[in-house]
Amino acid sequence: MIDTQALVEQFGLNACIQCGKCTGGCPVSRKTDLNPRLLVYQMLRGEEFELTAREELWDCTTCYTCGLRCPKGVKAVDLIVGLRGQWIESGKIPTTLRGPLTATLNQGNPLVLAREDRTLWADGLDLKPMANGIGTLLFTCCENAYDPRVQPMPRALVNLLRAAGVDFGTLGLDEQCCGSEVRRIGESGLFEYLRDDNIEKFKAAGVQNIVTTSPHCYNVYKHEYGATEYQVEHYTQTLARLISAGKLKFTKKVEATVTYQDPCFLGKQNGIYEEPRSILKAMPGVKFIDMDRSRERSMCCEGGGGRMWLEGTNNKVRLANDRIQQALETGANMLATACPFCFLTLSDAVIATGHENDIKVMDILQIANQAL
Amino acid sequence: MKPRIGVYICHCGLNIANSVDVASAREFAQTLDHVVSARNYTYMCSDPGQSLITQDIRELGLTHVVVASCSPRMHELTFRATVQKAGLNPYCFEMANIREQCSWVHSDRVLATQKAKELIASAVAKVGLLVPLEERQVAVTQAALVVGGGVAGMQAALDIADAGFQVHLVEKDSQLGGRVSQLYSTFPTMERTADLLAPMLQRIHAHANIHVHTDSRVEKLDGFVGNFTATVHQYLDRAAQVSELSVGAVVVATGAATFDPIEKPELGFGTYPNVISSLQFEQLINPEGPTGGRLVVEGKEPQEIVFIQCVGSRDKTTGNLYCSRVCCMVAAKQAHLARERLPDAKITTLYADVRTFGKGHEEFYDRVRKERVRYRRGYVSEVYRQADKLMVRFEDTLIQQPVELTADLVVLEIGLTPRPETNEIANTMGLPRSGDGFLLEIHPKLRPVETAVDGVFVAGTCQGPKDIVDTLAQARAAASSALAPLCRGQVKVESATAYVNDELCAGCGICVATCPYGAPALNPRTGRAKVNAVLCKGCGSCQAACPSKAIRVMQFTSRQVLEQIAVLA
């Protein structure tokens, strides 16, 4: 039995006016029973709430649209994560999450792969270990480190940073998961362990600036570590900065009509809309065209909030498939993004919808590397 | 002669009595030097409370009175009048603030009682040193300035002019009429705004007492109630034409801005030509507008129209926490107009709460629903395009389902916001603003059109969102308040003013530079400072600045203040 009154206080739910703006904005509410407004109402009413009967709590992608739209400052997403936390605490952890969570604790990554294999992506790159005096840490998302489909992204970033003359290092085998998704799954204990451990490692290596490959790592380092010793940038910010300072120049033509998927953790949650677009527009040959739903009205790919390891209650409708359709409607033959989760979900959707010959999903890092 | 002091301690119901032991405070007051009577009572400001004071003055021959109660801002004038009624000089009176500065901010009863006693002792120490002051009056310039030529300003100008006084009506635009002139009709009577404005304008332009200054702004306001000087710049060509207007009272009616829906990017304003603001709808429906009053968007009559309420209002993300008070009825009115033009269109209004609190408003809302305008409960989350239609996405909270509604016209019912230049207006006039950014009245119920500056009054939407009915009511209230000093012909001015001890003054001029009201000036003959008591507000800045202690403020002399402090030490 959950203590609804405690949740009402913890998440400030008394402010809610039940306007439904959260549920209306929720991208998965179109396909599942997840109704953030109703959840808040059930807490306010203090009705009996059978947690494990509410499978749809795992549908949330933590895109944060509900929280951003709310006129009264209520963050329904935080309530959902809080409820997931109680679920996890009860020990009834959804089957497909058990492996990733255990591996994150033991191996430092949710892909259930060995800690000592973390640097395989960088074979032959001869990367410097992070040390005092090196200004910038390149932080690789677990996905980018281990998944061969997205390993080219950090390699491209290494190339781009070197071309711009940026001195940087990596944590090598000391690098581990940032904990963003772990936290959103509701495993707050594991998150706190990762946070404290990472902060120690950053301190030991004298980290002052971090560049991340994933918006999820960027977001958690920026807002949820409570640390002030370092500055953090997502790579789109870094590259946009280097381009406008004249340190990074694109010379090769990219013959493509490109549209762009705003990752929720970069766009909606951090207001970084302009930088990714400015990088694409700086490439010779690129014809850039936005989708109708872009920026603040962008649509989630369903990759966040632990959904990389959870199918959710309705796998017949996939938002990524709709997104491919919307990208095609612009006339684009390339769909750019700036997040490993978006890249993977959208790439799958291109295959699932049979559009391999019509549109290609690319990370901005890959395109930029080609244009160098 | 030794002073004979009375001390009156107020319970303020339980406001004070809850955390201050008033009986013990009274016993304590009784023991203080020169105190001949000390009493406590539930409400000292009530008639029986005041008679306790007047009775003691008469029967015990009191020379000075201390009331320990609320802030002087609340009741100083009340009690000054009380002691005057019993024959005392109103300046032989002092207040000890044991409410705002004691009972309301402390919960420890013992400590709060101790503090209240010290505040009372301090006031008693000072009051015995107060000397009777003469009440002074100055003549009033019998003309008024009205800033803003919308309906509020025009109505206030007419009322003051009709009472026989000269009015300067200053409007920043080239024409009078303000926001109302941008609207087509008014709720709930569906009266055309043109029919409302035309007679007003006609009367204003024909009125011998009204001087209209268009394309003009008030750049400076000097002086005080009864005798203001307004510096007005008229911007006709490039150079400003400057005029100085002498007036006795000012009505500020500068209006409000409308919320810019571009700040709510999820609603697609600025992206889709068929997402328009409620203000644009007024032009669209107006026979004198660009479409000749035909309701057409992108060359077509819309068949599915959606009105969205609360755009920019009641919304933390925009910083406008308040309800704009007009949008619910504007939406109802516009839905009615749309139905009139398009009998077969599907018209939906999306709301979270419908607030129809004015006279005839609920009845109008009833009528609009009968006209087949569908009200569905839910704030809109997103507007986007699907094929050639707009999709309006929201949760219909009554059926608990997310809904996509197709539309070919979306009207955003935008709220009212403070004008961007409110800060300049506030600084020019010396007016404070409330937390919502609008101009602040002194008390929302008791003194709704008065401001912190005596003689400056507020009317209309510069003070907060309101409809035309409330705006005109407030304008007439402001006009009648402004008329009070004009009719009286004289105003009381502060008696507790500064004066200069000629023998100590070295003529350094620091007081001249310090005074915010321009009251002291150096006498060219004697080389010493002299205070113009009419301009002096008794603020004490000069006294603090004077290096030779030559300048003193009555009732706040160093001796009086030091005695007051000594008791606290």
Interface residues (C-beta under 8 A of the other chain):
Chain A: I17 Q18 C19 G20 K21 C22 T23 G24 G25 C26 S29 R30 N35 R37 L38 T65 L68 R69 C70 P71 K72 G73 D292 R293 R295 E296 R297
Chain B: P265 E266 G268 C310 R314 D315 K316 T317 A352 D353 R377 G378 Y379 V380 S381 E382 V383 Y384 R385 R393 F394 E395 D396 T397 Q400 P402 V403
